[in-house]
Amino acid sequence: MAVTRLETAGGRRRVSDRAWYKALISFVTLLLVICLAFFGALTVISYGPSPAARDLFVVSVMETSAAKFLAHLYFSSEEVENIIAGNEVAELEETSDSSLIQVPVERTDKSAIVVEEVRGNTFKGKMMIVMDPGRLMVGIAHDAFVRGVRGKTVAEIIERHGGSGGVNAGGFVDEGGKGDGSQPLGIVVSEGKLRWGSLGATYDIIGFDQEDKLVIGKMTGKEAMDRGVRDAVSFGPMLVVNGEPLEVKGFGSGLNPRTAIGQRADGAVLLLVLDGRQPNSLGASMSDVIDLMVRYEAVNAANLDGGGSTVMYQEGELINVCCSLYGPRDIPTAIVVRGPADGAPSGGESGNDG
């Protein structure tokens, strides 16, 4: 009887081992099929009959930190550069004219914040309209940016500055998509203090001056400080300047998550996030972002950091879909919406499919 039990147990182990072996083979086979289908699709896109699909694929992956290698699997560096050159926003040749913005001293809706839903053929997202531009500032993760000292999430930066909402802001060192958000790229000015960068170097400036007007353009750190810039980061491209949308070649960019900022003639600030890399929202091109900013009557507008960093918060709640597999990223800077200066409550939320 004991021998029979041993034989039975051994048989069960063999059956169990075979089942796990078959499951492993099935999983590996499925994974191989998916990989073959994926790279087969990329091959068709890259070498198929549609140059537009090829260009969109290349510029989309080249905007990521971790997936650039996919473009170089199929094209030489020169070919990639030519495709990018044919799908970009023109360089800004002038700075924003502050006289085109008139911020009312008194307005009945000064404390209001309105959030509207926006949609396009390949994206969905949120447009936050902050009526009082004086509530906007560049929030920073730490008083000093030290290599290796991780940044903070947008939610943490908002909380650090006592804000009610906001979005991600400038770029940061992010090699291979593994950056810790410790070091910004470009310049950082927060509450009138130069926190990162130098007075002598030239940067793409996106920020607010002492009159709460959005300043965009290429200038040195000294020129920015002399102009009275109180809060600023660097990124781009610029999208609308002095009421005119910038010229776009091709798609202007690939399809990816986007964050952008703009300002209307009445001073109201436009904060835009567009989801991407999702089944129901592939992402937006720069042409899409420009079209939205023009639709919302932006006099000046600029693109901020996007991709896995793209998030928007309102009253402590994440109100868009973050595409990062690990959740909201650690970053060095955020555009923070502070509480109303007069202590009045924020306005309500409204929805509108754009």
N, C-alpha and C positions, 0 to 999 in steps of 0.2 A: 504493500500500500504506500509506503514512504517513497519507493522508487517512482510509483505512478504520479504522486504529487510533485516530485522533483521534475519528472518529464513534462508534466502539465505546466508547471511554472516556467520551465525553460522554453516550452512552446509558446507561452504567452509573451515572454520577452522577445522571442524571435519575431512574432507577429507584430508586437509593438515597435520593434526596431525597423521592420519593413514598412510600417505605416509612416513612421517619421521620415524614413528615407524617401518614400514616395512623395510625401508632403514637401520635403526639401527640394526634390527634383522638380516638382510642379511649380514651386515658388521661383526657383532659378530660371525655369523655362519661361514663366510669365514675365519675369524681370527682363530677360533677354529679348522677348517679343516686344515689350514696351520700348526698350532702348533702340531696337532695330526700327520700330515704327517712328520713334522720335527723330532719330538721325536720318531716316528715310524721308520724313516730311521736310526736315531742314535741307536735305539735298535737293528735293523738288523745288522748294522755295528759292534756294540759292541759284540753281541752274535751270529752273523752269522757264516758261514762256513769259512770266510777268516781271519786268524790271522793278515795278513799283513794290511788289511783294518782297523782292530781294533787298531793295533799299530799306524798306520798313524793318525787316529782320535785322539788318546790319546796324542801323542807327539805334534800334531799340536795345540790343544787347551791349553795344558799345557805351551806352549810358549807365550801365550797371557796374558795380564794383567787382562782382564775382564771375560774371558770365561773358566777359569780353573775349575769352578764348574761343567761343563758339564761332564768332565771325572769322577769326584767323584760321579756323579749321578748313574753311572753304575759299578764303581770299587772301591775297598778299597784303602786306601793310600798305603798299601804294594804292591798291584797289580799295581797301577800307577807307583810306584818307580821301580818295576821290568821291566815294559814295557819301561820306559825311559832309564834304564840301558842297555837294549838290543838294543837301537837305539840312539847312541851318538858317538861323535868323541872322540878319545883317548886323554888323557891328554898330553900336550906338556912337554917333559922331558929335553929339551935343549933350549937355546936361539939362536936367529939368528946369523949367522956368517957374519959380515960386509964385510969381505974380498971377499965374493962371488959376491958383487955388485961393479961394476966399473963405476962411473959416469964420462962421458967424460968432460974434461975441455972445449973443443970447439966442438960444433955440429951444423950443419946447420939447424936442425929442432928444436932447443932449445925452441922456442916460441910456437911450435905447440901443439894444443889440438885436438884430434880426438875422435869423439863419434860414436860408432858402436851399432847397434841394435843386441841383442842376443835373442835367443828363445830356448825353450825346450818343452817337452811334456806337461808340466803343467804350464809353465811360459813364460813371455816375459819381456824384460828389456833393460837397457842401460849399455854399458861399455865405460867409459871415460878414455882415455889414455893421460896422461900429461907427455910430454917428459922431462921437466925440473923439477926434484923433489924438487929443491929449492923453487918452487912456492907454495909448500904445507905447511900448518900450521894448528894448532888447534885454531879455532876461539871460543871465549867465549861470552856468552850473556851479562855478566857484569864483571867488574874488580874483584868483590867479590861476592861469591854465598851466598845469605842470604835466609834462610827459609821463604817462603811466598812471596818472590819477584819473580814474574813469569819470566821464561826464555824468549827466543825470538825464532821466527821461523828461519829456516836455511837461508831464504832469508834476514832476518833482520841481522843475524850474519854476513853473507857475506858482506852486505852493511856496517856494522859497521867497518869491517876490510879492506874495499876498495877492495874486491875480485871480480873476474869475474865469479865464479861458485863454486860448492862444493856439499857436501852431509852431511847428519847427521852423528854424531860420536858416543860418548860413551853413556853408560846407565845412567839412573837417577831414583830417587825415583818416583814410578808410581803405587801406591796402587790402585787396582781396575780399572786401566786404566784412572784414574782421576788426575794424577800427573800434577803439574803446571810447571815442568821443572826448578824448582828453585835450586834443589840440585843434583849434580852428584853422581854417584856410582863409587867407586874406586879412581883413581888418575886423576888429570888434570894438565898438564904442557903446558904452552903457552908462546912462544917466550923466552924460557929459564928460566921462572919463575914457581915455584911450586904454582899453584893456588888452589889446593884442594888435600887433602890427607896428609900423613905424611912421614917423611924420614924413620921411623922405620918399618912401616907396609909393607907387601908383596902384590903385585898387579899383575894382568895380564896386561902387558905393550904393547901398540900398538902405535908406534910413530916414529919420525924421530930424528936422531942425528945431530950433527953439520956438518957432511959430507953429509947430505941429504940422508942418507941410512935408510930404514925402519927397525926398531928394534921391534922384538916381543919376548915375553917370560915372565916368572914369575920372578920378582925381587923386591927388596925393593925400596922405594922411593930414598934412598941414593945411592943404586947401579945404579939406572937409571940416577940420576944426575951425578954421578961419570963417567958414561959411555958417558956422553955428550948428553943425550937426551934433545932436545930443545922443542919438542912438543909431547904430548902423552895423551892418554885416556885409559880407561880400558873397556874391554868387552871380547868377545870370542864366540866360541872356536877359537883357532888358526887352520889354515887350511893347509898351506904348510910351511915347515920350511927347509931352506937350500936345496931347490930343491926337497924335498920329501913330497908328500901329506901324511897327517896324516891318521892313520887307522880309518876306519869307521865301526861301528856296525850297522847292519840293514840299515835304511834310514839315519841314522846320525842325524835326527831331523824330524819334521813335515813339512808340506807345508805351508809356510808363506812368506810375503814380506821380502826381504833380502837386507842388505847393507854390502859391504865388501871392503877391501883395499888390494892391493898387489904391488909388485915391481919386475920388470924384472932385468936381469943381467946388462943391459945397463943403469939402473937407472930410466927408465920410470915408472911412477906410474899408477896403474890400480885402478880406482874407479868404483865399480859395484853396480847397484841397480836392483833388480828384483821385479816386481809388484806381488801382491797377493791379495786374497780375492775379486777377480773380476771374472765375468762370463767367460772372455776370458784369465784369468791368475790366476789360483788358488794359485800359490806360488811355491817356490823352497825348496828343502831339502838341508842340508849341503853337501850331496854327489853331488848335482847339482852345488853348488857354488864351491866346490873343483875342479870338472871337468872343469868348465869354467876358473878358475884361472890357472890350468895346461895347458889348451888349449892356453891361452894367455901368457904362459911361465913365470909365476910368480915364483921367487926364494923363496920369503916369502909372506905369505898372511894370513889375519885374518878377522874374522867376526866382524862387528860392530853392533850397535843397529839396530833393524829392525821393523817389524810390522807397526803400524800406523805412526812411525817416518820416514819411508823410503822415502826419496825424493832426487832428483838430480836437480840442477839448472845450467844453462849455460847462461851467459850474461843476467841475471835477469829473465830468463824464466824457469818455472817448466817443465822439459822435460820427466818426467815419470808420472805415475798415483798414486796419494796419496790415500791410502785406508781409511784414517780416515774420518768419516762422517762429521767432523767439519772442514776439511781442514788441512793444515800443522800444526803440533803441536808446542807448545812452548817447547823448549829444552835448556839445558845449553851449549852444545858444538856442533861444526860442523867442518868438514874438509873443509878448505877454500882454493881455488885456487887463489892466488894473481896474479896481473898483471906481465908481463915479466919484469925482472930487467932492461933490456936494452931499455924498452919502445916499443919494437916491437909488432905489432899486433898479436893476437892469430891466430893459424892455423884454417883451415876450418873443416867442419864436413863431415864425410863419413859414409855410411851405409853398414852393412854387416850382413846378417842373419846367426847367429851361430848355 
